[in-house]
């Protein structure tokens, strides 16, 4: 089997999680982000990368806080809406029929319907080209009372950048360290 060369700009790391980022204490807004992840476990830090042209970018830059809300597969239509409709022109909480609650530490708006919510304070911003990366210190995590840390329970959405498709994740095929037991 041979290999072919791809463009360096090809979006090759996939799938990536689809999250709903919330911001704006006075006028809550939501933006769909796929460029996100964990940077450090101790102290807990995450990142989101967002284009400076996005409405949410200015709000996060000004307030220095954001929320990460993990949607389920049943919310995929709302995830798409929050990524294709501008918060300059619409109240996405109303448009998606989401309930807002506010983080206890920062007051950032969060989405009640999402099973996991992460309250973050911006500790750094890095320009990276067409996106800027906000590094956030995790200050609080909220979970539904019936939360179970399994793929079946959470039903997360993945984004496949090469095809612009949303997808669910498949079956568990291993567990950390299982290869050492063989």
Buried (B, 14 or more C-beta within 10 A) or exposed (E): EEEEEEEEEEBEEBBBBBBBBBBBBEEBBBBBBBBBEEBEEEEBBBBBBBEEEBBBBBBBBEBBBBBBBBBBBEBBEBBBBBBEBEBEEBBBBEBBEBEEEBBEEBEBBBBEBBBBBBBBBBEEBEEEEEBBBBBBBBBBEBBBEEEEEEEEEBBBBBBBBEEEEBBEBEEEEEEEEEEEEE
